[in-house]
Amino acid sequence: MENQNPYRSSAMFLWLSAALSAIGPVFGAPLGYIIVALVMGVLAMGLVRGMRWIAYIAFPVAGISGAIVLGWIWSIGGPPTWWAIITTATCWLTASMLFGALWRPNESTTST
């Protein structure tokens, strides 16, 4: 029986965070968010494949990018504020899901 990928749901939310970061420059965010979106997309591809070491990298990337976008909430107004709130929420949800998945022991290293 094949083990289920514990990072699959985190990968889907990381894809969503990448998409939201990619459209950030439309709302007035710096163009650097496109690079962040590309990095998140590459990390999400690794999570879909079940790579645990990618999850260790994706966890701080998602958490820190959510904190950076949170800083935009106080410097922008109108509809972009909603973009920043949604992006922050998805980034932090991704980080919390990765924390839960990484906290569980790795099946390949535990003995039965």
Beta strands, then each sheet from edge to edge (+ up, - down):
end
